[in-house]
Amino acid sequence: MPKLKVSIVLKTPIDDLVVHGRYVYALSRAGQRLFAVDSRSSKVTRRWRLRVSPHSLAVGGGYLYVDFDAAVEQISLASGASRYAKLPGSSGPSQDQSIAAEAGAAWLLTTDRLYRVDADTLRVTRSIAAPVSDDVWVGDGSLWLASEQPNGGVHRLDPLTGKEIAHDSADAVQLAFSPGVVWAAAAAGPTALDARSAKRVAALPSRQVASQGSAGIATTGDTLWVTYGDIGRLQEIRITR
């Protein structure tokens, strides 16, 4: 059993985080702050005071993006400089993961629409009706929208047009990406979706699903990690091909 050294890096409540390179970026709604933590030293190296209470955080194309109610803030990873823009017509952020980012754009999911925000101008360049309104990600070269309701649907969209390419009736609280496969933390347990067709190609047998509270998911090589928030368990699954 390896020895674990535990330390508290931030004492303020943290609601969302992303990892980019050696840094962990942590978002606090109550404190209206964004923190950069150096993973090597466990020290906070940057702090940003946000204008209002934030909702979600994403990273892509050299920028951090923070989603607010009908607004977005873009922060340069290189300089730390930030820009803020309101989104005309936005009906407020989605239930959970309301923003995703890629090179050249951020995608904001509201209660009924998906907006593409240009990275250079921070202007909305596309607005389309969203098939579901819980979560949005960018991965495996596509946009992915998901509902957290049982069998609520996972949808693959073309990031250039915003049009739907494929979908499956699975649900997802979180998604993780590996080459050719999208892994969903779903109510019925971890599910693997084909990255092109979005169809289910594998699922953890029901007898091995710890609970219906599958919440977080991540991949490291040939290992899948799944959290069950309702029972406080972390599950390790070896992937064989």
C-alpha positions as CSV (number, residue, x, y, z in Angstrom):
1,M,0.0,0.0,0.0
2,P,1.6,3.3,-1.0
3,K,1.9,6.1,1.6
4,L,-0.3,9.1,1.0
5,K,0.6,12.6,2.0
6,V,-2.5,14.8,2.2
7,S,-2.4,18.6,2.4
8,I,-5.1,21.3,2.1
9,V,-4.1,23.7,-0.6
10,L,-7.3,25.8,-0.6
11,K,-9.7,26.3,2.3
12,T,-12.4,28.1,0.3
13,P,-15.2,26.0,-1.2
14,I,-14.3,24.8,-4.8
15,D,-17.1,24.1,-7.3
16,D,-15.2,23.3,-10.5
17,L,-11.7,22.6,-11.7
18,V,-9.6,21.9,-14.8
19,V,-6.1,20.7,-15.3
20,H,-3.8,22.1,-17.9
21,G,-0.1,21.1,-18.0
22,R,1.3,21.4,-14.5
23,Y,-1.4,23.6,-13.2
24,V,-4.8,23.0,-11.5
25,Y,-7.3,25.8,-12.0
26,A,-10.0,25.9,-9.3
27,L,-13.2,27.9,-9.3
28,S,-15.0,29.2,-6.2
29,R,-18.6,30.4,-6.6
30,A,-19.0,31.7,-3.1
31,G,-15.6,33.5,-3.1
32,Q,-16.1,34.7,-6.7
33,R,-12.5,33.7,-7.4
34,L,-10.3,31.6,-9.7
35,F,-7.1,30.1,-8.4
36,A,-4.1,28.6,-10.3
37,V,-2.3,25.9,-8.2
38,D,1.2,24.6,-9.2
39,S,0.9,20.8,-9.0
40,R,4.6,20.4,-8.3
41,S,4.8,22.8,-5.4
42,S,1.1,22.7,-4.3
43,K,1.3,26.5,-4.1
44,V,-1.3,29.0,-5.4
45,T,0.6,31.0,-8.0
46,R,-2.3,33.2,-9.4
47,R,-5.6,34.5,-8.2
48,W,-8.3,36.2,-10.1
49,R,-11.3,38.2,-8.6
50,L,-14.4,37.5,-10.8
51,R,-17.1,40.1,-11.4
52,V,-20.0,38.0,-10.2
53,S,-20.6,34.4,-9.0
54,P,-19.3,32.0,-11.7
55,H,-20.9,28.8,-12.9
56,S,-18.5,26.6,-14.8
57,L,-14.8,26.5,-16.0
58,A,-13.2,25.2,-19.2
59,V,-9.7,25.4,-20.8
60,G,-8.7,25.3,-24.5
61,G,-6.7,27.1,-27.1
62,G,-4.5,28.9,-24.6
63,Y,-7.3,30.3,-22.5
64,L,-9.4,29.7,-19.5
65,Y,-13.1,30.4,-19.9
66,V,-15.5,31.1,-17.0
67,D,-19.2,31.0,-17.6
68,F,-21.6,33.2,-15.8
69,D,-25.3,33.9,-16.1
70,A,-25.5,35.3,-19.7
71,A,-21.8,36.3,-19.8
72,V,-18.3,34.8,-20.2
73,E,-14.8,35.7,-19.1
74,Q,-11.7,34.7,-21.1
75,I,-8.3,34.6,-19.3
76,S,-5.0,34.2,-21.1
77,L,-2.9,31.3,-19.7
78,A,0.2,33.1,-20.9
79,S,-0.3,36.6,-19.5
80,G,-3.2,36.2,-17.0
81,A,-5.0,39.1,-18.7
82,S,-8.8,38.7,-18.9
83,R,-11.7,39.9,-21.0
84,Y,-15.4,39.9,-20.2
85,A,-18.4,39.9,-22.5
86,K,-22.2,39.6,-22.1
87,L,-24.1,37.1,-24.3
88,P,-27.1,38.6,-25.9
89,G,-30.2,36.5,-25.7
90,S,-28.8,33.9,-23.3
91,S,-31.3,32.3,-20.9
92,G,-28.8,31.4,-18.2
93,P,-26.3,28.5,-17.8
94,S,-27.2,24.9,-18.0
95,Q,-27.7,22.7,-14.9
96,D,-24.1,21.6,-14.5
97,Q,-21.2,21.6,-17.0
98,S,-22.2,24.7,-19.0
99,I,-19.0,25.5,-20.9
100,A,-16.5,23.7,-23.1
101,A,-13.5,25.1,-25.0
102,E,-11.3,24.3,-28.0
103,A,-8.8,26.2,-30.1
104,G,-10.6,29.2,-31.5
105,A,-13.8,29.0,-29.6
106,A,-15.8,28.4,-26.4
107,W,-19.2,26.6,-26.4
108,L,-21.7,27.7,-23.8
109,L,-24.8,25.6,-23.0
110,T,-27.8,27.4,-21.6
111,T,-31.2,26.0,-20.5
112,D,-32.3,25.8,-24.2
113,R,-29.5,26.8,-26.6
114,L,-25.9,26.2,-27.4
115,Y,-23.7,29.3,-28.3
116,R,-20.4,29.4,-30.0
117,V,-18.2,32.3,-28.8
118,D,-15.3,33.3,-31.0
119,A,-12.0,33.3,-29.1
120,D,-10.6,36.5,-30.8
121,T,-13.7,38.7,-30.5
122,L,-15.8,37.1,-27.7
123,R,-18.8,37.5,-30.0
124,V,-21.4,34.9,-30.5
125,T,-20.9,33.4,-34.0
126,R,-23.5,30.6,-33.8
127,S,-26.6,29.9,-31.8
128,I,-28.5,26.6,-32.1
129,A,-31.2,24.8,-30.3
130,A,-29.7,22.3,-27.8
131,P,-31.1,18.7,-27.8
132,V,-30.4,18.5,-24.1
133,S,-29.4,21.1,-21.5
134,D,-27.4,19.5,-18.7
135,D,-23.7,19.2,-19.8
136,V,-21.3,20.0,-22.7
137,W,-17.8,18.8,-23.5
138,V,-15.2,18.9,-26.3
139,G,-13.4,15.6,-26.9
140,D,-12.2,13.3,-29.7
141,G,-12.7,16.1,-32.2
142,S,-16.4,16.6,-31.5
143,L,-18.8,18.5,-29.3
144,W,-20.8,16.3,-26.8
145,L,-24.0,17.2,-25.1
146,A,-25.5,14.9,-22.4
147,S,-28.5,14.7,-20.2
148,E,-28.1,13.4,-16.6
149,Q,-31.6,11.9,-16.6
150,P,-31.7,8.1,-17.0
151,N,-31.7,7.4,-20.7
152,G,-31.7,11.1,-21.3
153,G,-29.4,11.0,-24.3
154,V,-25.8,11.7,-25.3
155,H,-25.4,13.7,-28.5
156,R,-22.3,14.1,-30.8
157,L,-22.2,17.4,-32.7
158,D,-19.9,18.8,-35.4
159,P,-17.9,21.6,-33.8
160,L,-17.7,23.5,-37.2
161,T,-21.5,23.6,-37.8
162,G,-23.0,22.7,-34.4
163,K,-25.2,20.1,-36.2
164,E,-25.9,16.7,-34.6
165,I,-23.9,13.8,-36.1
166,A,-25.0,10.9,-33.9
167,H,-26.6,10.2,-30.6
168,D,-27.4,7.4,-28.1
169,S,-30.1,7.1,-25.4
170,A,-27.5,6.7,-22.7
171,D,-27.1,9.4,-20.0
172,A,-24.0,10.9,-18.6
173,V,-23.0,12.9,-15.5
174,Q,-19.4,13.2,-16.7
175,L,-17.5,12.1,-19.8
176,A,-13.9,11.0,-20.3
177,F,-12.1,10.6,-23.6
178,S,-9.6,8.1,-25.0
179,P,-8.8,7.5,-28.7
180,G,-11.9,6.2,-30.4
181,V,-13.9,5.8,-27.2
182,V,-16.0,8.1,-25.0
183,W,-16.6,6.9,-21.5
184,A,-19.7,8.0,-19.7
185,A,-20.4,8.0,-15.9
186,A,-24.1,7.0,-16.1
187,A,-27.0,6.1,-13.8
188,A,-26.7,2.5,-14.8
189,G,-22.9,2.4,-14.4
190,P,-19.9,3.2,-16.6
191,T,-20.7,3.0,-20.3
192,A,-18.4,3.1,-23.4
193,L,-19.6,4.9,-26.5
194,D,-18.0,4.8,-30.0
195,A,-16.5,8.2,-30.7
196,R,-17.9,8.3,-34.2
197,S,-21.4,6.7,-33.9
198,A,-22.0,7.6,-30.3
199,K,-23.4,4.0,-29.9
200,R,-22.8,2.0,-26.8
201,V,-20.0,-0.6,-27.3
202,A,-19.5,-1.8,-23.8
203,A,-20.9,-1.4,-20.3
204,L,-19.8,-2.5,-16.8
205,P,-21.9,-5.5,-15.8
206,S,-24.7,-4.5,-13.4
207,R,-23.4,-6.8,-10.7
208,Q,-20.2,-4.8,-10.6
209,V,-21.8,-1.4,-10.6
210,A,-21.4,0.0,-7.1
211,S,-24.5,2.2,-7.0
212,Q,-26.6,4.4,-9.2
213,G,-24.6,7.4,-8.1
214,S,-21.8,7.2,-10.6
215,A,-20.6,10.9,-10.7
216,G,-17.1,11.3,-12.0
217,I,-15.0,9.4,-14.6
218,A,-11.4,9.6,-15.9
219,T,-9.0,7.5,-17.9
220,T,-5.3,6.8,-17.4
221,G,-3.8,4.5,-20.0
222,D,-5.7,1.2,-19.8
223,T,-7.5,2.1,-16.5
224,L,-10.8,3.7,-16.0
225,W,-11.6,5.5,-12.7
226,V,-15.1,6.0,-11.6
227,T,-16.4,7.8,-8.5
228,Y,-19.7,7.1,-6.7
229,G,-20.6,10.2,-4.8
230,D,-23.6,8.7,-2.9
231,I,-21.6,6.0,-1.2
232,G,-18.1,7.6,-1.2
233,R,-16.3,5.0,-3.4
234,L,-13.7,5.2,-6.1
235,Q,-13.7,2.3,-8.5
236,E,-10.7,1.2,-10.6
237,I,-11.6,-0.7,-13.8
238,R,-8.9,-2.4,-16.0
239,I,-9.6,-2.1,-19.7
240,T,-8.8,-5.2,-21.8
241,R,-8.9,-5.2,-25.6
